[in-house]
Amino acid sequence: MARDLTALFDPRSVAVVGASDDPAKYGHAVASQALRAPDRRPVHLVNRRGGTVLGQRAATSLAAVGEPVDLVVISVPGTGFEAAVDDALACGARAIVAITAGFAEAGPAGLVRQRAVADRVREAGAVLVGPNCLGIADNTTELYLASDRFAPGGVALLSQSGNLALELQLRGAPHGLGFSRFVSLGNQADVTLVDLVEDCARHEETAAIAVYAEDFGDGRAFARAAAAAGKPVVLLTAGRGSASARSAQSHTGALTSSADVVAAACRDAGVELVHTPREMTVVLAALAAGRRARTGRRTAVFTDGGGHGAIAADAAEDAGLEVPELAGSTQDRLRGVLWEQSAVGNPVDLAGMGEQRPGSYADTVAGLLAADEVDAVLMTGYFGGYAASEGGLGGGPAGGSALAEGEVRAARDITAHLAAAPKPLVVQSMYPQSPSCRVLAGAGIPVFSATEDAARALAALTARAPAAGIPALPLAAAPLRDPGYHSVRALLASAGVPFPAAREITDEDELLAAAEDFYGPYVLKALHVLHKSDAGGVALNLPDRAALLAAYRQMHARLGAPAYSVEAMADLTGGVELIVGVNRDPRFGPVAMVGLGGVFTETLRDVAFALAPLSAAHAERLLRGLRGAPLLAGARGRPPVDVAAAAAVIERITTVAAAHPEIAELEVNPLLVRSDGALALDGRAVLG
């Protein structure tokens, strides 16, 4: 159930324990901010020496305050922290913000202390932010309990870094970005990122949620909360590298990095994943415009110079946008308002006409917004430079005030055209602070100085495939005790995953008996050997018993494996080999991987990820999004394969893995898919 955080964001009264006149202490910064709104609620300062702090009489203890306190900020040395928590609960506190550090981040002993405090707080029916946090702020309730001021606005910022929060403020200011709330996450001993996302989703004054997180806690719960938020969630995270994949024992583990998992979760939850504070600012500035495409990502690039147009078209495609050629009817309309040398295909290039008639900017934007085949417009280049020369910003050729005034009029006309035909429009200008660009920005049109920023902003405003959502985990099944090859095959087969006939053998007599159970050609596999193909532990297409026996003797002499598997050789004609794997991530739980399989899986690295289990429909979308998807559709005269059958098998494999939390890695490689269905040819599991 959602937690009630009212006392955290809109308390009836506040006390700062550890308030100080010493500017070097954090208790000074928090107390100074808390006193900014003395008329909103009582603010009590507590210092064990008493006297006055910041000109206000300080109580020597919470008990000495003489009345209940709803929210208590604790900024005291670690040795006095537990006592301060007990005092806060004794005086009726329903919320505690713990600035004090030295807990889980300091090692195992600190973690034990932290858990004990969190348990105490929860037992009292209160909530705790931190410890090891930098405070909170809520501009909508005039609650200021952080060291920095946050300009008011519509973004709730949930961050594990105070410096990054400061940087986002500084970067957001030129775009008019402000904040409804700020929460320093700290160690999340009690109130978690998930709790805060859910609460901010219900907060009417919050339009978007910005998150910087190094520790998601329960990553799947975070993704589920973000998917259900009903408003944009933008995530910046660290630790997305591939180091965690180095110790993996399967292809799936080796191909799965933390970055893959986070990206898959964000895609399926509809979260905007960004990689730098600058990119986060760009996306938030775009979302603040609130003008999002209802259909697709078909983008018209409009410029007044060929170079800018070409660069912007590349940047748009790099950002995932489409830049198709405009329809003939649209090109004809544009020719009617532009001169002969203007390009009208896409990019659309004024080719110098802006200097002759600044109104051509507005006419072109109007034509593009009216085009049915255009979902969004990216305007790039010199616009803003004519007015910049008059404003002393260093732009503009000769032409003076007439050009400057014409450009400002064009900016006003562009805003009018956009109001009549609302589609995403983003502008890149060499002069983003010019009067004409400020007209655009004032009307909610995002303006950037960098082409790549404008393209990324437009990508955040355009429609994409509906988010798949975060799948629920199935009930846990009886644990797999034996991770041996045939045990794994049996587990998967019981879920409806088809395999060729097979039999485990340990000597020549058993091998010859197995050969009587089914017809050749045969496959021989050495069991309990990691990456069998690389070790020479797989012999294929053995035509008869004699060939099977010869292969066994040679393989056993070389590898000495304790057991082998004799299997019926599948018909590979016209087939495509896939890999299906599930790796259990410590934060997000089971993560599925699908892609081109076989012995070259790690070489090709043509794979896609999603949180498991996958539905057949989701699996099919991932398969059709692979670089090698044309192979599935039938390339160079080959017949198309049964992708739907492969997707159905993928659903069964990933459901089995999700139902077995004891399995760290489960993999089928290859899964052979042909025109007549799908067949698993190998499987392995690694227990956690």
N, C-alpha and C positions, 0 to 999 in steps of 0.2 A: 504494500500500500504506500501511496505517496506520503512523505513526511511533512508535517506542519512546521514550516520555517518562519512563521509570522514573527516570533520573538527575536529571530536573527535579523530580519530586515526592517521590521517596524516595531521595535520594543517600546514599552511604556516608559522605561527609564534605563539609564546606562551608568555603569561605573567603570572607571579605568583604574585597575590595581597595578601599582608601579608607576603612577603618574609622577613626572619629575620636571624640575626647572632646568635640568642639565640638558642642553641641546644635543649632547652626544648620546643620550639614551633614547631608545625607541619609545619609552613611556612618555617622553616629552612630545615627540611628533604626533603620537596618537591622541594625547590629551589636547594638544593644540587644535587638531582637526575636530575632535568631539565638541569643543566649545564654540564651533562656528554656528551652531544652531541651538543656542541656549533656551529659546522660547518654544522649541518643538517638543521637548521632553526634558525632565530633570537629568543633569549630567553630574555625577559624583566623582570626585578625584580622591584616590586613596594612596597615601604614602605613609609608611610605618612611622616616620618621624613627625607626622602631622604638619602643623604650620600652614603656610599658603603655598600653592603651586599655580603658576600662571595667573596670579592675582586672585585666586579663589581658595577659600578655606578647604584644606584637605583633611579627610577623616583618617585616623590611624589604622582602621580596619574596616572591613565591610560591615561587621556588627555595629561599629560606631556610627555608621550612616544613619541608623535609626529607623529605616523603612525598607520594605522589600525592593529589590533591584531586579529588573527583568533580564537585562543582558550585562554580562561582565566581561571586560577585556583584561586578560592577565599577561602582564609583561614584567615578570620578576625572574630572578636567578633560578636555575633549575632546582636547587635544593629546597626552595620554598614553594614549588609549583603545586605539589599535591595538596598541601595545606591550603593554598589559595583556592583550589578547586573545591575542597570541602567547605570552605567559608562561603563561596559563591552559592553552592547548593543549599547551604543552611539558611542563606538569606533569601531563598526563593527564586534564584536565577533559573530561567527557562532556556537560556542560551549562553554559551561561553565561547569567546574567541581567544585562542591560546597562541600568543606570540612566542612564548618561551620555547627554546630549542633544546636539543640534546636528548632526543628520544629515538625512534626507530632509525633515523638517519645516522645515529651514532653507534649502532651495533645491537647485538642480541639483548644485552641488558636493558638498553633503552627501549627496545621493542616490548619487553615484558612490562616495564613501567607504563608505557603508552597504552597497552591493552588494558591494564588494570584501571587506569584513569577513565578510559572510554567506557568500560563496563560500569564504573561507578556513575558516570553521567547518564548513561542509558537507563540504569536502574532507577534513577531519580526522575525520569521522564523529561530530561533536558536534552539539548543538542550541543555538540562541540565542533567548532571549526578549528583545524590544526591538529596537534601543536605544530610549531615551527612554521607559522604562517606570518604574513605581513599585514593582516587585517582585512576589513571589508568596508564597502561604501555602498550606499543606495541613494542616488540623487533624487529619486522620486519620493522618498520619505525623509529627506534631509538627515540621513544617518552617515556620519563621516568618521570612520574608525580605521583609516589607513594613513600612511605618512604622506601620500600625495593627494592632490586635488584632481578630480576627474571632471572634465567638461560634460555637462548634461547632454543626453541624447538617447538614442534607442538601442544601443548595443550593450548587452550584458557580457562582461569580460570575466572569464573564469581561468585563472592562470596559476601555474606553479613557479612563475618567475616574476619577481617584482620589476627587474630591469626591463624585461620584455614588455611588461604592461606600460612602463614609462615610454618605451620606444613607440608602442602602438599609439599612445596619446599624441606624441610629437608628430608621427607620420600622418595621423588622422586629422589633425587640426586644419591643414590646408584644404581638406575635402569637406570640412564642416562636420566631421564625425564626432559624436559624443557618446556618453555611456550612461545607461540607466543604472547599472550595478557593476561593482567590482568585488570579486572574492579571490583572495590568495588561498589556494587549495591546501598548502602545507602538506602534512602527512596523511590527511584524510582518515584519521583514526576513527571518526564517527560519521560526520557529514561527508559524503562522498561526491565525486564529480557527477555521478548519476543522480543523486538527490538534488543537486543544484541545477542540472539541466532540466529535470522535471519541474522544479519550482519556477525557473525562468520561463519555461514554456507556458506556464499558467499566468505569468506576470503580464498584464495588459500593456504596460508601458515599455516592455521589451519587444523590439521588432526583430532582432537577430541575436544569436548567441555565439560569441567568439571564445574558443577554448585553446589554451596552450597547456598541453599535458605531457609529462614524461612517464607518469604512472597512471594507467586507466583504472587500476583495480580490476573490476569485472568489465573487461572490454566489450563482451557481448551485451551486457546490460546497458553500457553506454551507447552502443550502436542502436539498441532497441529504443532507448529513451530519445535519442536524436531523431530516429525515424518517426517517432510518434509526436515530435515537438510541435508540428504544425507551423513552424517558422524556420528560417534558414539557420543552420548550424555550420560554422566554419572552424575547421580544426587545423592547428599547427602542432606538430609533435616532433620529438627528437628520438634518437635511437632506432632509426629506420634502416640501419645497415644490415649487411648479410652475415655478420660474424656468427650469429646464432646458428646458421646453417652448416657451419664447418664440421660439426661433430655428428651430423646426421648419418644414419645407417642405410637409408634408402634414397632412390632418385628423388622421391617426393620431398624428403627432408632436405636434401642438398639443393633443391630448386626453390625452396620456400624460404623467403627472408621475412623479417619483421615488416619491411616496407610493403611486401606483397599482401600480408595479412591486413594491415591497416588500410591499404588502398581498396582491397576487396570489401572490407566492412563499411568503409565510407561510401563506396559506389552503391552497395545494396541498401544502405540506410539513407541515401540521398544527402550525405554530408559533403560540403565543399572542402576538399583536402588541399591545403596549401603548404609550401615548403620554406617560406621566409616571412618575417614580419612585414616586409614590403608587399609581398603577394597577398597576405592577409588584409592589409589596408586597402589594396586595390579591389579585392573582392567585396569587402564590406562597403566601400564607397559606391561600388556598382549596385549592390543590393539595396542601399539606402535610396537609390533612385526609384525603386519599386516598380519599374516598367519592364516586365519580363515577357519573353516571347511565349505565345500560346501554342505554337506548333513546333517548327523544327529549328535547324541551325544554319539555314541558307543565308549567307551573308553577302551583302553588296559592299565592296570596298570603293570608297569615293575619295579622290585626291586631286590636288592641283599640280602634281609633279610626278612623272613616271617612276622615279626612284622610290619615292615614298609609297606609291601604290604597290609596287612590286614587293617591297619589304613588308608592308602591311598584309598583303595577301599571304605571304609565307608565314607571318606571325599568326594570322588567323587560322590557317590550317594546322600549324603546330599546336594551337590551343584547342584543337578538336572541332573547329568550325568548318563549314563547307563554303567554297567560293565558286559557285557554278556560273556558267555563262548566262547572261540575262536573256529573257525571252525576246523574240523579234519585235513584238508589240511594244515592250518596254524600251528597247533600243530606239525604235521609231519615235516614241514620245520624247526621249532625251535628245535626239537629233533636232527636234523641233524647238528646243530651248537653248541648245549649245551651238558652237560654231563648227565649221567643217573639220578642223583638225582635232577636235575632242574625240577621245576614245570612249565608246559606250558599251563595250562587251562585258567587262568586270575583270579587273578594276575599271571604274569610270574615271577618266582623267580630263579635267578642264583644259589642260594644255595651254595655260596662260590666260584663259578667258576671265579669271577672277580679277586680274588687274584692270581689264577693260570694263567689266560690269560685275561688281561684287555680288549683286543680286543673283548671279548664276549659281552661287553656292546654295542659296535657298531653293531655287527652282529645281536643282538637281536632287536635293534631299527630298523635296516633295514628290518628284517622280519615282524615286526609289521606294519611299514609304508606301506609295500607292500600288506598287507592283505586287501581284499575288505570289510571285515566286521568290520574294524577298521576305525573310523573317526578321532580319536585323541589318543595321547599317553601321559601318565603321568609317568615319571620316578622318582623314589624315593629311598632314602636310603643313602648309603655310598659314592657313586660316588663323587669324588673330594677329598676324604680323603687320597688317595695314594700320589697325587701331593702335598697335603697340608703338609704332613710330610717333604717333601723336601723344601717347601717354608717357613718353620718355623711357620706354622699355627696350629701346635699341632695335626695333624691327622696322620693316617697311622700306620699299623703294621710294623714289620721288613720286609724288602724287598728292601728298599732303592730306589736308583735312577732308577733301571730297571722298577719297578712298576710305579713310578711317570711318567717316560717317556712314558711308555705304556698307562697310563691313558690319558695323554695329546694327544697322537696319536689317541686314541679312541675318544676323544672329537672332534678332527678334522674330523675323519671319520664320526661321527654322523652328523656333519654339512653338509658334502658332501652327505650323504644319504638323509638328509632332503631336500637339494636342488633338488635332483633327484625325490623325491616323497613328494612334499610339503603338509604336513598336520600339524595341531597344535601339537606341542610338548612343554610340560612344565616340568621343572625339579625342584625337591625338593632335597636339599643336606644339610647334616650336616656341610658342608664346602663350603658355596656359594661363598666365596672370594678366593678359591683355584685357581691355574693356569688353571686347566682343566675346571672348571666351568666358569672362565673368557673367555676361548675360546668359550664356548657355548653362553655366554651372548653377546660376541662381534659379533656373527653371528646372533643375534636377537632372540635367544632362551631364554625365560624368566626363570630365576633361583631364587628360593626362599628358605629360611631356614625353613619355616613352611609348613607342609603338607596341612593344610586347605587353606593357601594362594595359593599354587600351584593348588589345586582343583578349587578354585574360579576363578583363572586366566584362567584355561582351560575352565571353563563354559562360560566365556565371549567370548571365541574364537570359540565355537562350535555353529552349526546351531540349531535353534529352530523353532517352528511354526511361519509362517509369522505373523507380527504384524497386528492386525485387523484394525488399523487406528482409528482416532478420528472422531466419527460421527458428522455430521452437525445437528444443532438443527432445528426442524420444525418451521414454522411460528406459532406465538402465536395464540391460539384459544380464543373464547369468554370465559371470566373467569367463573369458577365455583363459584357460590355464596352460595349454600347450600351444606355443606359437609355431609349431612345426608346419611344414608346407602342406601336408595332407589335412591337418587339423584346420588350417586357414581355409583351404579349399572347401572342406565340409561345412564350415561356418557360412561361407559365402553361398555355397550351393543351397543350403537350407533356406536362404533368403531369395532364391530364384535366380541366382547368377549362374549362367550355363558354362560348363567346362567340358573339354573332351574327356573320354574315358581314360582312367589312369589307375595305376596300382603301385604301391610302395614295395620295394624289394631290397634285400640285403645280401643276396648271393646269387650265383648263377642258376641254381635250381629254381629259385623264386622268379628270376628273370624269365626263364623259359616258360614257366607256368603262366606268368602274366601275358606272354606273347600269345598264349592260346585263348585268352579271354576276349581279344578283339583283333581285327585284321590290321596289317600294316598298310602304309608305311608307319614307322614308329618314331617317337622322340624319346631320348634318354637324357635325364637331368640328374646331376649330382646334388644331393640335398645337404643342408647345413653348410652351404658355401655361399659367402656374400658375393653378390654380383656374379652369378654363375657364368653368364656369357663371357665376361671379361676374363674369368679364370679358366676358360675352356671346359666348363662343366655342363655344356649343352650340346647334344648331337642331334641334328634334325634330319628328317626325310630318310630314315633308315628303311630300306625297302623290304627286308625280310628278317627272319629269326637269325640267320647267320650274320648279317650285317649288325643286328642289334647286339649279339653276343660279342662280336669283335670290338664294337664301340665300347661296350661295358669293360672288357678286359683292358683296353688301352686307357680309358678314363680312370679306372680304379687303380691301375698301376701308377698313374701320374698324380692323382688327387687323394686316393685312399679315403674317400668319403664314407661315413658309417652307413649311409643308405642312399638309394637312388629311386627315381620315379620313372616308370615306363608308361608312356602315354600314346594315345592315337594322334597321328600327325594331322593337323587341320589343313584344309585346302586354303592356301593363301591367295589363290588366283583372284585378282581384282579387289583385294582387300586393302584396308588402311589400318595400320597399327596405332592404337591410342594408348595413353597412360591415364590411369585414374588412381589418385592417391588421396589419403586424408592424413594430415599431420595435426597433432593436438598442441595448440598454442596455449601457453600458461595464462594468457589474458583473455583470449577470444574463444578458447575451446577448440572443437574440431574444425579444421579448415580444409576444404576440398581443393584439389588441383586436377585439372583435365587438360589434355594436350596431345600432341603427336608423340607416340611412344616408340617402343622398340629399343634397339641397342644404341641409337643415336639421340635418345631423349635429352641428355645433358648437353650434347653438342648443339642441337637445334634450339633448345630452350623456347619452344613455341607452346606455351602453357598459359592457362588462365586460372584464377583463384576465386573462391567464394566461401562464405561460412557454410559449414555442413549442418544438416543434410541438405542436398540439393533436390529440388523437384525436377521431374523430367523436363519440364518446359524451360527452367533456368539452365539446366545442363545443356539443352540444345542451343540456347542463345550463346552460351560460352563457346561451344564447339564451332558455331557458325561465325564467331568473332575471331577465330585463330587466323594467323597469317596463312597457314596451310589449309584453310577452309575450302579453297577450290579443289583440293584433292578429294574432299568428301562429296562435292557436287559432281565429280566426274571430269577429270582433266585429261587432255590429249587422247580423247577417244575412249577413256576408261568409263565403265558404267558408274553412275552415282551409287553411293552406299546408303544403307538404311540408318540415317542419323537418328531417327526417332527410336529405333531399337537400341542403339548405343546409349541414348539419353535415358531410356528406361532402366538399362542395366546400371548406369551411373547412379541413378536414384537409389537403387537397391544397395550398391556398394557403400555409398556415403551414409545411408541410413544405418547399416550395420556398424560402421565405424563410430557414428555418433552415439549409438546405443551401448558402446563398450568403452567407458572411460579408462579402463586399464590398458587399452591399446594406444601407444604413443604414435605409431605410424602403421598405416594399412595401405597396401599398394597392389593394384592389378596392372601388370605391364608385361606383355601387351594385352590390350583388349582388341581383338580382331573384329573389325566391322566390315561386312560385305553387303552386297545388294540384298541378300536373303537373311540378314540378321547380325547379331553380335555374339562373340564367343570369347570368354576369358581364357587366356593361354598360360597365365602364371599369376601367382599371388604370394604375398609375404606379409608378415606382421611383426612389429617390434613392440614388446610390452614395455610399459613405463617403469 
